[in-house]
Amino acid sequence: MDKLDYKKVFKEFYIPQNKPSVIDMPSIKFSIIDGEGDPNGEEFALATAALYSFSYTVKMSYKSKEIPEGYYDYTVFPLEGVWDLVDKNKPITDKSNYAYSIMIRQPDFLTNELFEKFITITKKKKPNVYLDKIKYDTITEGLCCQMLHLGSYDNEPASFEIMRQFCNDNGYERISLKHREIYLSDPRKTEASKLKTVLRFKIKKMK
């Protein structure tokens, strides 16, 4: 059985260049947890752990007595986050004011029924109160601008400015203050200067 490696099969979505580009994103199924507050806090860590525990339960389901119909081997997708501000009047440097939806893409064979089943299994194997907060939904981003950001999360504004200028120069307009981040590096094991993060926001073509 060949393994589906997202870095190869979906390279355009997950391994962009470190310069802006335009991409039309398809509909994708995610396990999602919504929250607010500083991403360096305990709640964010627990939510992240719940998403990974669930995702690995789905991946390892081929070892169960009932292998999911249509199962294929794959690499677990990276953590993603859609970020916004609770109070739009506060500065973006106030991390306690963040609103987020963190998520992990799921394989095509995961049905709503299997989602409920694997949540129950994960609760038994790795109890975590945030497993009750996971929802399973389809997201369609559509037309977006994206680029690979290299370095600390705190330096992302510089990359967003490059993206803004790119859109302005090429006749595109950002249509939402929200943005998506895809974490290709583990911040616990990677120097801040070497972190790789995909940045993405929704756009439209200006008339």
C-alpha positions as CSV (number, residue, x, y, z in Angstrom):
1,M,0.0,0.0,0.0
2,D,1.5,3.3,-1.1
3,K,1.4,6.1,1.6
4,L,-0.2,9.4,0.7
5,D,2.4,12.0,1.6
6,Y,0.8,15.5,1.7
7,K,4.2,17.1,0.9
8,K,4.2,15.4,-2.5
9,V,0.5,14.9,-3.4
10,F,-0.6,18.4,-2.2
11,K,2.7,20.2,-2.6
12,E,1.0,23.4,-3.9
13,F,-1.0,23.7,-0.7
14,Y,1.6,22.9,1.9
15,I,5.0,23.6,0.4
16,P,4.8,27.0,-1.3
17,Q,7.8,29.2,-2.1
18,N,8.8,32.0,0.3
19,K,7.3,34.5,-2.0
20,P,3.6,35.3,-2.6
21,S,1.4,33.3,-5.0
22,V,-2.3,33.0,-5.7
23,I,-4.0,29.6,-5.2
24,D,-7.6,28.4,-5.4
25,M,-8.2,26.1,-2.5
26,P,-10.7,23.2,-2.8
27,S,-13.1,22.0,-0.1
28,I,-11.3,20.2,2.7
29,K,-12.5,18.2,5.7
30,F,-11.0,19.1,9.1
31,S,-11.2,18.2,12.8
32,I,-11.5,21.6,14.4
33,I,-11.4,23.2,17.9
34,D,-12.4,26.8,18.4
35,G,-10.9,28.9,21.2
36,E,-9.7,32.3,22.5
37,G,-6.6,33.5,24.3
38,D,-2.8,33.3,24.2
39,P,-1.6,30.3,22.1
40,N,1.3,29.9,24.6
41,G,-1.2,29.0,27.3
42,E,-2.3,25.6,28.7
43,E,-5.7,25.6,26.9
44,F,-4.1,25.9,23.5
45,A,-1.7,23.1,24.3
46,L,-4.5,20.8,25.4
47,A,-6.6,21.5,22.4
48,T,-3.6,20.8,20.1
49,A,-2.9,17.5,21.9
50,A,-6.6,16.5,21.5
51,L,-6.5,17.1,17.8
52,Y,-3.3,15.1,17.3
53,S,-4.6,12.2,19.5
54,F,-7.7,12.0,17.5
55,S,-5.8,12.2,14.2
56,Y,-3.5,9.4,15.1
57,T,-6.4,7.3,16.2
58,V,-7.8,7.7,12.7
59,K,-4.5,6.9,11.0
60,M,-3.9,3.8,13.1
61,S,-7.4,2.5,12.5
62,Y,-6.1,-0.1,10.0
63,K,-4.9,-2.1,13.1
64,S,-8.5,-2.3,14.4
65,K,-10.8,-5.3,13.9
66,E,-13.0,-3.2,11.5
67,I,-10.8,-1.4,9.0
68,P,-12.6,1.7,7.7
69,E,-14.0,1.3,4.2
70,G,-11.7,3.0,1.7
71,Y,-8.8,3.2,4.2
72,Y,-5.4,4.2,2.7
73,D,-2.1,4.8,4.4
74,Y,-1.1,8.5,4.7
75,T,1.0,10.9,6.6
76,V,-0.9,12.8,9.3
77,F,-1.5,16.4,8.1
78,P,0.1,19.3,9.9
79,L,-1.6,21.5,12.5
80,E,-3.3,24.6,11.0
81,G,-4.8,27.7,12.6
82,V,-7.2,30.3,11.5
83,W,-6.6,33.5,13.5
84,D,-8.7,36.6,14.3
85,L,-9.0,39.2,17.1
86,V,-11.8,39.1,19.7
87,D,-11.7,42.9,20.1
88,K,-10.7,44.5,16.7
89,N,-9.7,47.7,18.5
90,K,-6.9,46.0,20.4
91,P,-3.4,45.7,18.9
92,I,-2.3,42.4,17.3
93,T,0.5,42.2,19.8
94,D,-2.0,41.4,22.6
95,K,-2.0,37.6,22.3
96,S,-4.7,37.3,25.0
97,N,-7.1,38.9,22.5
98,Y,-6.6,36.2,19.9
99,A,-9.6,34.1,18.6
100,Y,-8.6,30.9,16.8
101,S,-9.8,27.8,15.1
102,I,-7.1,25.2,15.1
103,M,-7.5,22.1,13.0
104,I,-6.0,19.1,11.3
105,R,-7.0,17.9,7.8
106,Q,-8.5,14.4,7.8
107,P,-8.5,11.7,5.1
108,D,-11.3,11.3,2.6
109,F,-12.5,8.0,4.0
110,L,-13.4,9.6,7.4
111,T,-17.2,9.8,7.5
112,N,-19.3,11.6,10.1
113,E,-20.1,8.2,11.7
114,L,-16.5,7.2,11.8
115,F,-15.7,10.6,13.3
116,E,-18.0,9.9,16.3
117,K,-16.6,6.4,16.6
118,F,-12.9,7.5,16.7
119,I,-13.7,10.3,19.1
120,T,-15.1,7.7,21.5
121,I,-12.0,5.5,21.0
122,T,-9.6,8.4,21.6
123,K,-11.4,9.3,24.8
124,K,-10.7,5.8,26.2
125,K,-7.1,5.7,25.1
126,K,-6.0,9.3,25.8
127,P,-8.6,11.2,27.9
128,N,-8.6,14.9,27.3
129,V,-11.5,17.3,28.0
130,Y,-10.9,19.0,24.7
131,L,-11.9,15.9,22.7
132,D,-15.5,17.0,23.5
133,K,-14.8,20.3,21.7
134,I,-13.7,18.8,18.4
135,K,-16.1,19.3,15.5
136,Y,-15.8,17.8,12.0
137,D,-16.5,20.2,9.2
138,T,-15.7,21.0,5.6
139,I,-14.0,24.3,4.8
140,T,-13.8,26.0,1.4
141,E,-11.4,28.8,1.3
142,G,-11.5,29.5,-2.4
143,L,-9.1,32.1,-3.9
144,C,-6.2,32.9,-1.6
145,C,-2.8,34.5,-1.4
146,Q,-0.2,32.4,0.3
147,M,3.6,32.2,1.0
148,L,6.1,30.4,3.1
149,H,7.2,32.4,6.1
150,L,10.7,31.5,7.4
151,G,11.5,32.4,11.0
152,S,9.7,33.5,14.2
153,Y,6.0,33.8,14.4
154,D,6.5,37.3,15.8
155,N,8.1,38.3,12.5
156,E,5.1,37.3,10.4
157,P,3.9,40.9,9.9
158,A,6.8,41.5,7.5
159,S,5.6,38.6,5.4
160,F,2.0,39.8,5.5
161,E,3.2,43.2,4.2
162,I,5.0,41.4,1.3
163,M,1.8,39.6,0.5
164,R,-0.3,42.8,0.8
165,Q,2.0,44.5,-1.7
166,F,1.9,41.5,-4.1
167,C,-1.9,41.6,-4.1
168,N,-1.9,45.3,-4.7
169,D,0.5,45.0,-7.6
170,N,-1.4,42.2,-9.2
171,G,-5.0,43.4,-8.9
172,Y,-6.1,41.4,-5.9
173,E,-7.8,42.6,-2.7
174,R,-7.8,40.9,0.7
175,I,-11.4,40.2,1.8
176,S,-11.0,39.0,5.4
177,L,-8.8,40.1,8.3
178,K,-8.6,36.4,9.3
179,H,-5.6,34.5,8.1
180,R,-4.5,30.9,8.1
181,E,-1.2,29.5,9.4
182,I,0.0,25.9,8.6
183,Y,2.8,24.8,11.0
184,L,5.4,22.8,9.1
185,S,7.8,22.9,12.0
186,D,7.5,21.8,15.6
187,P,8.3,24.9,17.7
188,R,9.4,22.6,20.6
189,K,12.2,21.1,18.5
190,T,13.0,23.9,16.1
191,E,14.9,27.2,16.5
192,A,12.7,30.2,16.0
193,S,14.8,31.4,13.1
194,K,14.3,28.1,11.3
195,L,10.5,27.7,11.7
196,K,8.5,27.2,8.5
197,T,4.9,28.4,8.4
198,V,2.5,28.7,5.5
199,L,0.6,32.0,5.6
200,R,-2.6,32.4,3.7
201,F,-5.5,34.8,3.5
202,K,-8.6,35.1,1.3
203,I,-8.6,37.4,-1.7
204,K,-10.7,38.5,-4.7
205,K,-9.8,40.0,-8.1
206,M,-10.4,43.7,-8.1
207,K,-12.7,45.0,-10.9
